[in-house]
Every structure is written in structure tokens, then in C-alpha cells.
């Protein structure tokens, strides 16, 4: 009986599982935030980078891309 009480007392004091759960929740919230941002701003970023690539091509070659 003493070993069972010792085991239960040790499990009660162990906070590793709670900390891991908290980090899991934080990671899930970050994934949702990044997915929302990519869904919202993805087209704008793609258009910006395409235009930037064209300007770089023009600066390097001296002629705009076709």
C-alpha cells in the first residue's frame, strides 16, 4: 500500500505533462494564425514577389521580361 501512495504522490507532483500540453496548445494556435495569414495575404505576397522578380530581371538584363 505504501508504494501505491508514493506513486500517486509522485504523479501529483509531476508537472511535465501539463507543460507539454500547454506547449501543444500554443503550437496549435500558431499554426492556425499562420494558416489564416497565408490564406488572407497569400495572393498579395505572390503578386509582390512576381513584380519584384520582374524588376530584378529588368535591372540585370536591361530589358523587361516577356
FENWOUR-V900731 format. One record per pair of residues at least 6 apart in sequence whose C-alpha atoms are under 7 Angstrom apart, sorted by the first residue. I is the first residue (numbers start at 1). GAP is how many residues later the second one is. Records with the same first field share a line. If there is no record, write none. Layout:
BEGIN
I=GAP + GAP
END
This chain:
BEGIN
54=10 + 11
57=7 + 8
58=6 + 7
END
